[in-house]
Amino acid sequence: MGGVYAISDLHVGFPDNRAFVEGLRPQSDGDWLIVAGDVAERFADVEWTLRTLAERYATVLWVPGNHELWTIKDDPVQLRGEARYRRLVGMCRDLGVLTPEDPYPVWDGEGGPVTIAPLFILYDYTFRPDGTSTKEEALKVAHEAGVVCTDEVYLHPDPYPTRDAWCDARIACTEGRLANLEPGTRTVLVNHWPLVREPTRVLWYPEFAQWCGTERTADWHSRFGALSVVYGHLHIPRTIWTGDVPHIEVSVGYPREWRKRGDAPRGPRRVLPVQETA
């Protein structure tokens, strides 16, 4: 019958993670696969991964993580910010991979119809450390603690003045699209960064949370008919619940992380049809 599965944070720059991707296969011919960001830093590695998966799965959907948006010195593709994102979208379209810029596809298999909404929201530094009330205070605390996301070096927001300004623009366009869905539409919302702050509460370094989302999406799961929310980024694969909506982290993470949980990374998580227990 087929189902919708999701995975993220493949980080195929690591040979063991690349080998894991080479071994991925669908459960059935009709399976869809959501890839929720952080495939790799180099454009060619992202392209190889999505091409490989698109040749195996009936439909592949991708949303960008922060690592795809980095502009690192040894990547032949030196585009920055929005231009880099648009180049990635163009590559996906050449491969037949769906992106946040495409019409939202509808899963009509078992448990459907459900609209799968790939999102690109970014973050705006509002997941701030306790005791801080501004972005400037939050960044100061992070620098003093020595906990600063590498995005501050490699993720350029061009042509926007800041990453949070880019986030503002992404929220505006995405919120409008979701609001235009037919009333009663059931959705699966997919974003690299969590849509609610709760998953960041267990971070070893709470200062890092400010690079992990925005408070302005905290009610989207209820406003936009979500059966579930899929995210990555934190490298803490688990499910948390907001009301009756599961928020499912589907990350693989770095080899040093997944080896703590077993000899191989966990494979894609099934999102549809909805499982009795998450």
C-alpha angles and dihedrals in degrees: 000000000000132000144211115262131183138204136163145177094045092161093192092183083088110079093222091053092047089052089051090055091048087058098048115116132170121253090230140003093261098053122130121207126208114203105197101197143279096082092150144312099247118074093225092054091051090049093049092050097048092044091051093050094042089057090057108036127063091231130007124196123192134191122185124252124197093266094061088052095053118108105212124184099244096049111103088214101076098174116135136213118330092005091056092047092051090050089053090049090051091051090050091052090052088055095044092247116145120233140183088272095062131080109279109260122230121226107219097176127099110332092018162166091074126150113227109211115195107199136193108199108146119193137279106202093256093124086082130174116262112275096029126103105177138050090244093054092046093051091047091054091048093050091048090051092046091239107127124149116239087233086083087070106031109024105082118189098207126189088019116076094231141010090249090054088054087049090053090055093047092051092050096052095039096047089052093052093049092047089056094060115113112271110266094026111153113220147185108213115209124192132151092229119054115262092218130046098230097090090059093059091088097052114130088224109039091190088072092066092084088073092051108076147305134279089225093078095052094110100036094102090061097036095051104041100254119185085186143347121228122203143151134180100102097072088224104117109203143106125255125183130226104191104312095334119101118219104204123198108205102180127144097193131184122329092250088058103044092044088065087063099043148311094292137022119269112260127236117311118235112243101170134069087037112247121230090239127022 
